[in-house]
Amino acid sequence: MERVCFLARVRPDRLDEYRERHKNVWPEMRAALTEAGWGNYSIFLTGDGQLIGYLETGDYQAALDAM
């Protein structure tokens, strides 16, 4: 099992939109992530837009390709 952490940044002018869109993730999106091999997936957002993602997967490249 691979444990993967990644960093990204949300543009300051898009923070409100990002928060709103991620309040209630569609069940279809959750299902697609699971089907693609994204397990125990979490995203954390700091106040300044730094995004930290974490997931567990059997094959990270395959999980990326599937999404």
PASEDO-688806 format. One record per atom (N, C-alpha, C): residue in one letter; x, y, z. Coordinates in steps of 0.001 Angstrom, whole numbers, padded with zeros to 6 digits, always signed. Each point is the difference from the previous one (the first is absolute). Example, Ala and Ser with C-alpha at 12.3 -4.5 7.8 and 13.67 -1.06 7.14 Angstrom:
# residues 2
A+013190-005690+007800 A-000890+001190+000000 A+000900+001200+000000 S-000350+001050-000720 S+000820+001190+000060 S-000770+001090+000730 
END
This chain:
# residues 67
M+000841-001180+000000 M-000841+001180+000000 M+000887+001245+000000 E-000230+000865-000946 E+000716+001285-000049 E-000792+001046+000776 R+000698+000778+000785 R-000583+001164+000661 R+000547+001224-000715 V-000873+000839-000483 V+000393+001124-000841 V-000487+001307+000625 C+000894+000971+000058 C-000343+001344+000436 C+000383+000947-001128 F-000863+000942-000300 F+000332+000972-001039 F-000394+001400+000449 L+000663+000967-000592 L-000245+001406+000297 L-000490+000702-001259 A-000874+000949+000196 A-000478+000842-001094 A-000364+001345+000614 R-000410+000904-000810 R-000392+001309+000513 R-001260+000440-000734 V-000937+000530+000756 V-001206+000587-000554 V+000240+001505-000084 R-000280+000554-001154 R+000203+001444-000169 R-000846+000765+001008 P+000550+001039+000583 P-000741+000771+001016 P-001372+000469-000470 D-000098+000398-001263 D-001282+000486-000513 D-001010-001123-000250 R+000409-001266+000185 R-000888-001149-000225 R-000283-000790+001285 L+000501+000478+001144 L-000169-000739+001254 L-001462-000215+000372 D-000808+001024-000092 D-001418-000146+000347 D-000682-001023-000902 E+000286+000065-001289 E-000576-000950-000939 E+000459-001424+000312 Y+001287-000154+000287 Y+000538-001325+000328 Y-000725-000571+001225 R-000105+000805+001041 R-000667-000462+001225 R-001446-000408-000280 E-000699+000802-000764 E-001404-000279-000301 E-000145-001300-000794 R+000855-000189-000996 R-000096-001197-000843 R+000393-001277+000736 H+000778+000129+001062 H+000448-001186+000731 H-000784-000262+001283 K-001020+000808+000275 K-000831-000230+001181 K-000710-001343-000069 N-000613-000260-001127 N-000769-001234-000202 N+000431-000655-001307 V+000968-000875+000111 V+000509-000689-001195 V-001067-000980-000486 W-000245+000011-001290 W-001018-000871-000590 W+000317-001464+000284 P-001001-000801+000290 P+000210-001438+000208 P+000664-000669-001205 E-000308+000484-001204 E+000606-000568-001206 E+001508+000249-000031 M+000424+001143+000510 M+001432+000305+000044 M+000689-000886+001026 R-000624-000153+001155 R+000561-000889+001021 R+000126-001429-000541 A-001026-000455-000699 A+000018-001351-000576 A+001098-000123-001054 A+000160+001028-000836 A+001038-000038-001041 A+001389-000067+000630 L+000227+000772+001061 L+001297-000044+000685 L+000268-001392+000570 T-000997-000568+000642 T+000155-001342+000567 T+000270-001021-001097 E-000771+000060-001070 E+000172-000938-001116 E+001381+000130-000631 A+000543+001211-000015 A+001323+000245-000587 A+001142-000388+000931 G-000336-000366+001242 G+001040-000442+000914 G+000447+001038+001010 W-000749+001078+000146 W+000332+001054+000966 W-000650-000370+001329 G+000766-000549+000910 G-000523-000376+001304 G+000418+000980+001082 N-000814+000107+001031 N+000297+000850+001159 N+000459+001395-000453 Y-000748+000575-000938 Y+000369+001260-000641 Y-000490+001182+000825 S+000890+000929+000288 S-000336+001206+000741 S+000699+001197-000624 I-000657+001146+000091 I+000582+001265-000445 I-000109+000988+001156 F+001071+000724+000234 F+000032+001030+001033 F+000381+001314-000664 L-000682+001062+000385 L+000252+001311-000580 L+000340+000985+001108 T+001140+000664-000135 T+000373+001024+000974 T-000670+001317-000379 G+000029+000942+000907 G-000634+001288-000228 G+000578+000788-001159 D+001259-000268-000343 D+000630+000745-001086 D-000054-000733-001340 G-000731-001121-000072 G-000182-000694-001268 G+000913-001188-000227 Q+000879-000303+000945 Q+000845-001195-000134 Q-000897-001226+000176 L+000082-000907-000941 L-000814-001211+000007 L+000912-001199+000222 I-000369-000842+000937 I+000759-001208+000292 I-000942-001181-000211 G+000389-000898-000867 G-000817-001176-000280 G+000703-001258+000461 Y-000796-000989+000409 Y+000540-001282+000450 Y-000905-001098-000530 L+000631-001094-000462 L-000764-001166-000411 L+000834-001249+000160 E-000685-001111+000022 E+000647-001307+000031 E-000492-000772-001215 T+000943-000665-000670 T-000347-000710-001226 T+000979-001138-000253 G-000428-000972-000737 G+000880-001099-000371 G+000981+000385-001094 D-000370+000951-000844 D+000838+000423-001123 D-000346+001455-000320 Y+000824+000912+000459 Y-000300+001419-000139 Y-000145+000432-001465 Q+000913-000424-000854 Q-000091+000410-001399 Q-001273-000516-000634 A-000378-001228+000306 A-001252-000544-000541 A-001204+000770+000537 A+000041+000385+001262 A-001095+000769+000597 A-000114+001373-000666 L+001130+000635-000278 L-000006+001284-000703 L-000556-000162-001422 D+000489-001011-000684 D-000434-000240-001372 D-001492-000281-000067 A-000521-000704+000985 A-001423-000350+000003 A-000887+001224+000206 M+000514+001015+000670 M-000798+001192+000218 M+000127+000949-001172 
END
